[in-house]
């Protein structure tokens, strides 16, 4: 299976990919389990904390049905560490030549970020048919993605940044959107309280999102 197909399989498992920053590795398994029970198997754990790589390892090893991914991957070294930790996909807010060169030799499919037509085209030349649109809200949101659809019809996106329960269905309606990424399904206050029932409920709500008519 090529990288685009592997990434599509992961990203289309549910309409929403939770974006998590985990500060305490001891809650990683319970948090990911609640998300999977709610119907969100693809989980992006951002490399923004000291606990991130250990959290990815724990989720990959202990949470049945989870697709453990590494987010905020900025360079080749982080991509290698994410792969060793057990990540089966990686996400970056953008793309650099060094990161893309490393991704070409990695078994872990990369979802690189783009926010302009030139960036989208440059990634397309590298073979990336699926890209992260980031930061979605500040970069122009739904109207911007609509405008990209005609000239760049072959590219599909996972918009992240400013996506919420309220506007996610509008994004999902677009033909060039595969899924959306968001942190609202696991609010920090719910994580701090270890309110796994609430997070499972939010995940189920997200998993059942449908595009607006």
C-alpha positions as CSV (number, residue, x, y, z in Angstrom):
1,X,0.0,0.0,0.0
2,X,1.4,3.4,-0.9
3,X,1.7,6.2,1.6
4,X,-1.3,8.2,0.3
5,X,-3.5,5.1,0.5
6,X,-2.2,4.2,4.0
7,X,-2.8,7.7,5.2
8,X,-6.3,7.8,3.7
9,X,-7.2,4.6,5.5
10,X,-6.2,6.1,8.8
11,X,-7.8,9.5,8.3
12,X,-11.2,8.2,7.0
13,X,-11.7,5.9,9.9
14,X,-13.8,8.7,11.5
15,X,-14.6,12.3,10.5
16,X,-12.5,13.8,13.3
17,X,-8.9,13.2,14.3
18,X,-8.4,14.3,17.9
19,X,-5.4,16.5,18.5
20,X,-3.9,15.9,21.9
21,X,-1.2,17.4,24.0
22,X,-0.4,14.9,26.8
23,X,1.6,16.2,29.7
24,X,1.3,13.1,31.9
25,X,2.0,9.7,30.3
26,X,0.0,7.9,33.0
27,X,-3.3,9.2,31.5
28,X,-2.5,8.4,27.9
29,X,-4.0,4.9,27.8
30,X,-7.2,5.9,29.5
31,X,-7.6,9.0,27.4
32,X,-7.0,7.2,24.1
33,X,-9.3,4.3,25.2
34,X,-12.1,6.8,25.8
35,X,-11.6,8.3,22.4
36,X,-11.6,4.9,20.7
37,X,-14.7,3.7,22.6
38,X,-16.4,6.9,21.3
39,X,-15.5,6.0,17.7
40,X,-12.4,8.1,17.1
41,X,-9.5,5.6,16.4
42,X,-7.0,8.0,14.7
43,X,-5.3,9.9,17.5
44,X,-2.7,12.7,17.0
45,X,-0.4,13.1,20.0
46,X,1.5,16.3,19.5
47,X,5.3,16.4,20.2
48,X,4.8,19.5,22.4
49,X,5.5,17.9,25.8
50,X,8.2,15.8,27.4
51,X,5.7,12.9,27.8
52,X,4.6,12.8,24.1
53,X,6.8,10.0,22.8
54,X,6.2,7.8,25.8
55,X,2.4,8.5,25.4
56,X,2.6,7.4,21.8
57,X,4.4,4.2,22.8
58,X,1.8,3.4,25.5
59,X,-1.2,4.1,23.2
60,X,0.3,2.1,20.3
61,X,1.0,-0.9,22.6
62,X,-2.0,-0.9,24.9
63,X,-5.0,0.6,23.2
64,X,-6.7,-1.9,20.9
65,X,-8.1,-0.2,17.8
66,X,-6.1,3.0,18.2
67,X,-4.1,4.5,15.3
68,X,-1.4,6.3,17.3
69,X,0.0,9.3,15.4
70,X,2.6,11.9,16.2
71,X,1.8,15.6,15.6
72,X,3.9,18.7,15.4
73,X,6.7,16.8,13.7
74,X,9.1,19.5,12.6
75,X,12.2,17.7,11.4
76,X,13.8,14.4,10.4
77,X,15.0,13.6,14.0
78,X,11.5,14.0,15.4
79,X,10.1,11.8,12.6
80,X,12.6,9.1,13.4
81,X,11.8,9.3,17.1
82,X,8.0,9.1,16.4
83,X,8.5,6.0,14.3
84,X,10.6,4.4,17.1
85,X,7.9,5.3,19.6
86,X,5.3,3.4,17.6
87,X,3.5,6.1,15.6
88,X,1.9,4.8,12.5
89,X,1.3,8.3,11.0
90,X,2.9,11.7,11.5
91,X,1.5,15.2,11.1
92,X,3.4,18.4,10.6
93,X,2.1,22.0,10.6
94,X,4.1,22.7,7.5
95,X,6.8,21.1,5.4
96,X,10.5,21.6,5.0
97,X,12.9,20.0,2.5
98,X,14.7,18.1,5.3
99,X,11.5,16.7,6.7
100,X,10.1,15.7,3.3
101,X,13.4,14.0,2.4
102,X,13.2,12.0,5.7
103,X,9.6,11.2,5.1
104,X,10.4,9.8,1.7
105,X,12.6,7.2,3.4
106,X,10.3,6.5,6.4
107,X,7.7,3.8,6.8
108,X,5.5,6.3,8.6
109,X,3.2,8.2,6.2
110,X,3.3,12.0,6.7
111,X,0.5,14.4,6.6
112,X,2.3,17.7,5.8
113,X,0.8,21.1,6.4
114,X,0.1,23.7,3.7
115,X,-1.7,27.1,3.7
116,X,-1.1,28.6,0.3
117,X,-1.6,27.3,-3.3
118,X,2.2,27.4,-3.8
119,X,2.7,25.2,-0.8
120,X,0.0,22.8,-1.9
121,X,1.5,22.6,-5.3
122,X,5.0,22.0,-4.0
123,X,3.8,19.1,-1.8
124,X,1.8,17.7,-4.8
125,X,5.1,17.6,-6.8
126,X,6.5,15.5,-4.0
127,X,3.5,13.1,-4.3
128,X,1.4,14.3,-1.4
129,X,-2.2,13.9,-2.4
130,X,-3.5,14.4,1.2
131,X,-2.4,17.5,3.1
132,X,-3.1,19.2,6.4
133,X,-4.7,22.7,5.8
134,X,-3.3,24.7,8.7
135,X,-4.1,27.0,10.4
136,X,-7.5,26.4,8.8
137,X,-9.5,29.3,10.5
138,X,-6.9,32.1,10.2
139,X,-5.9,30.9,6.7
140,X,-9.4,31.4,5.3
141,X,-11.4,28.5,6.5
142,X,-14.2,27.0,4.5
143,X,-14.3,29.7,1.8
144,X,-10.6,29.3,1.1
145,X,-10.8,25.5,0.7
146,X,-13.7,25.9,-1.7
147,X,-11.6,28.3,-3.7
148,X,-8.7,25.7,-3.8
149,X,-11.0,22.9,-5.0
150,X,-11.2,23.8,-8.7
151,X,-7.6,24.5,-9.5
152,X,-6.2,21.9,-7.1
153,X,-8.9,19.2,-7.5
154,X,-6.6,16.3,-6.9
155,X,-5.6,17.4,-3.4
156,X,-7.6,16.5,-0.3
157,X,-7.2,18.1,3.1
158,X,-7.5,17.6,6.8
159,X,-8.3,21.1,8.0
160,X,-7.0,21.8,11.6
161,X,-6.9,25.0,13.6
162,X,-10.1,26.8,14.5
163,X,-12.3,23.7,13.7
164,X,-15.1,23.1,16.2
165,X,-18.1,21.0,16.7
166,X,-20.2,23.8,15.2
167,X,-18.3,24.3,12.0
168,X,-16.9,20.8,11.4
169,X,-20.0,19.8,9.3
170,X,-19.4,22.7,7.0
171,X,-15.9,21.6,6.4
172,X,-16.9,17.9,6.0
173,X,-19.3,19.0,3.3
174,X,-16.5,20.0,1.0
175,X,-15.4,17.4,-1.6
176,X,-11.7,18.2,-1.0
177,X,-12.0,17.5,2.8
178,X,-11.3,14.0,4.1
179,X,-11.7,14.7,7.8
180,X,-11.0,17.5,10.3
181,X,-8.6,17.7,13.2
182,X,-9.5,19.2,16.5
183,X,-8.9,19.4,20.2
184,X,-12.4,20.1,21.4
185,X,-13.1,16.3,21.8
186,X,-10.7,16.2,24.7
187,X,-10.8,19.5,26.6
188,X,-7.9,20.1,29.0
189,X,-10.3,20.5,32.0
190,X,-11.8,17.1,31.3
191,X,-8.4,15.5,30.9
192,X,-7.3,17.1,34.2
193,X,-10.4,15.8,35.9
194,X,-9.9,12.4,34.3
195,X,-13.5,12.6,33.1
196,X,-13.2,9.8,30.6
197,X,-17.0,9.4,30.4
198,X,-17.3,13.0,29.2
199,X,-14.5,12.6,26.7
200,X,-16.1,9.4,25.4
201,X,-19.3,11.2,24.9
202,X,-17.7,14.1,23.0
203,X,-15.9,11.6,20.9
204,X,-19.1,9.8,20.0
205,X,-20.7,13.1,19.1
206,X,-17.8,13.9,16.8
207,X,-17.8,10.4,15.3
208,X,-21.4,10.8,14.4
209,X,-20.9,14.2,12.6
210,X,-22.4,14.4,9.2
211,X,-21.8,17.0,6.4
212,X,-24.4,19.6,6.3
213,X,-26.9,19.1,3.4
